[in-house]
Amino acid sequence: MGTDTLRSQPADEAAERRREQRGWYFYDWACSVYSTSVLTVFLGPYLTSVAKSAADPDGFVHPLGIPVRAGSFFAYTVSASVIVSILVMPLAGAAADRTGRKKPLLALAAYVGAAATTGLFFLDGDRYLLGGFLLIVANSSVAVSMVVYNSYLPQIAPPEERDAVSSRGWAFGYAAGSLVLVLNLILFTAHDSFGLSESMAVRICLASAGIWWGAFTLVPLKRLRDRGRTPSEAPTAQGWRQLAATVRDMRGKPLTLSFLFAYLIYNDGIQTVISQASVYGSEELGLSQSTLITAVLMVQVLAVAGALGMGRLARTYGAKRTILGSLIAWTLTLAAGYFLPAGAPVWFFVLAAGIGLVLGGSQALSRSLFSHLVPPGKEAEYFSAYEMSDRGMSWLGPLLFGVTYQLTGSYRDAIISLVVFFVVGFVLLARVPVARAISDAGNLLPERI
């Protein structure tokens, strides 16, 4: 009987791990709708139109008395939300490590963000400041929640499973984004049939993303479990002091720090393309909202296949080589975007297809690769630094995009300026000896990396 019990333990642990993994996937399912429907599709063009309605005759709004071209307001607000994230995320990472109670922190961040997103229903007229405030709250909340969410990955997946588990999480997120975008497209294109104005249809789409986010967050909160603080975690360090300690610790692991810096650069470009693509399509190319929704829906569908496909490529060629290949594809696709003719949706769809095929995989494999570089017992604090690179430090791209437009009045110049992030990120990542970085972090080397 004792032998049977011992034999059943690995099977029971594997079943529990699979259960947690399935619950973990559902937070991507919950919050990715915000990134897709709100940040990528609707809010950029809509908030820009609201800002333009509040602008002076020269096309400027004046938040806090600062003259800002209305077309740059959304990009600047995204940058501001990132700065707020930088201030808050270290507190979340420190609290998660100090207490070991990650689920309450995940719940708090998720529901604050979901409430702010739902509040976008009240964005109309010339209330551009309300839209900017809610965007800052929602964007910083999703960043904080991802600190906690990502820190679960090393705990719920052994090294050999992480590429696949991380890729499935991204695939879940893009599948949810696709499903909700189909519903958004139906509502928006047929808003007259539903007795709604175009503005009201957009506001409903924005608010529904917040409701979706809050509802499906219940699944990971039920499935994931807290493990308590491990002995290697410092119980007295808090907030920025914890972040400073993490950075000092990373200085002793320079290869981990080198990867994080490379990721900071190229991911800044990815995040900016995600948030500004719809503004580029609507303002520079003159494409309709329905065309933009369809294009982003294509991105979502292809991103599911791309995330899973790049996960398979990583098993053959290694995560690092696969990410480097995706950065080449990002560079070529973005450069081609500069030459897109206005009023030609077919070419915009071709560009969207290229983005979709590399979007999910480049992010998913970066997350799983970083998980191998985290010393055991320091998951939350290291992923706090990672999330600052993922969302928290992605302020330079939107700022560059906004300033370029403010100075030139051309979104084409703004979009081509982002190529530098992918080129520099490629060079920096290529220089990182990943296998040695994993060993230096004290982790087992996977069969293929």
C-alpha positions, 0 to 999 in steps of 0.5 A: 500500500505504501508503494502504491501511494508513492507511485501515485504521488507523481501522477497526482502532482502532474494532474494538479500541475495541469489543472493550474496551467489550465487556470493560468491560461485563462488570465491571458484569456481574460485580460488580452481582450483589453489589449486587443479591443481597447488598446489596439483597436478602439481607444486610439482612434476614438480618444484621438477624435475626442481630443480633436473635438476639444482642440483649439483652432490650431489643433492643440489640447492643453492638459495641465496647461501643456500644448499637445497636438491632439493627434499625439495625445493618445501616444503621450497618455500611453507613455504616462501610463507606463511611468505610473506602472514603473512606480507601482510594479515594484510594490507588487513584486515585493509584496508577492515575494514577501507574503507568498500570497499572489492571488489577492494581488492578482485580484486587486490589480485585475479588478481595478483595471477591469473597472477602469476599462468598463468606465470608458463607457462614459468617454464621449463629447470632449472628455479627453481628460477622462479618457486619458485618466482611465487609460492610465489606470487600466494600462498600469493595472494590467501591467501590475497584474502581469507581474504576478501572473508571469511569476507563476510560470516557473512554479507551474511548469518545469523547464522542459514545459515552459516554452509550450505552456507560455505559448499556449497562454498567449494562444488563449489570449489571442483566441479570446481577442479574436472571439470578442473582436468578431462580436465587436465587428458585428455590433459596430458594423450593424450599429444602426440596426441595433438603434445605436450611434457609432459613438455608442457602439464604440463605447459599448465595445470598450466597456464590454472588454472590462466586463469580460476581463473581470468575469474570466479572472475568476477562473485563475483565481480559483485554479491557481494556488499560493505556495507561501514565501520560500526561505530565500526570499527577503521578508523585509525588503519592500517596493523600490528597495526590493527592486534595488536589491533585485537589480543588485542581484542581477548585477551578479548575473550579468547575462540575465541582465543582458537578456533583459536589456535586449528584451527591453529594447525590442519589446518597446517596439512591439508594444508601440506597434500594438498600441499605435497601429490603429491610429496609423491606419485611421489617421494616415491611411484613411481606413475605416473602423470596420477595416481596422477591426477586420485587420486586427481580427486577422492578427488575432487569428494568425497570432494563435497559429503563430504562437503555437507554430513558433513554440514548435520551432523553438523545440527544433531550433531553440527559443533564442534563434526563433526570437531572432528570426521573428525580429528580422520579420518585425523589421521587414514588416514595419519597414514595408508599412512605411510605404503602404498606400493610403486608402488600400485596405488589401495591403494593410491586411497583408501587413497585418498578416505579417504582424500576426504571424510573429506577434504572439510567438516573439512575446511568448518565447521571450517570457519562457526564455526569461523564466530559465534565467530566474534564480529559484525562489526569486520569481516574483521580484525578477518577473517584476523587473521583466514586466517593467521591461515588458510594459513598464519600460515601454514608454520610449516607443510611444513617446518617440512616436508622439514626438515624431508626429508632433514635429513632422505631422506625419504618421509615416515618419512616426511609424518608421522611427520604430524600426530602430528598436528591432534592429538594436534589440536583435544585435543585443540578443544575438550577443547573449550566451543563453546556455551559460546564462541559465547555468549562472542562474542555477537552473537546469539546462533544457534539451534545446534552448 
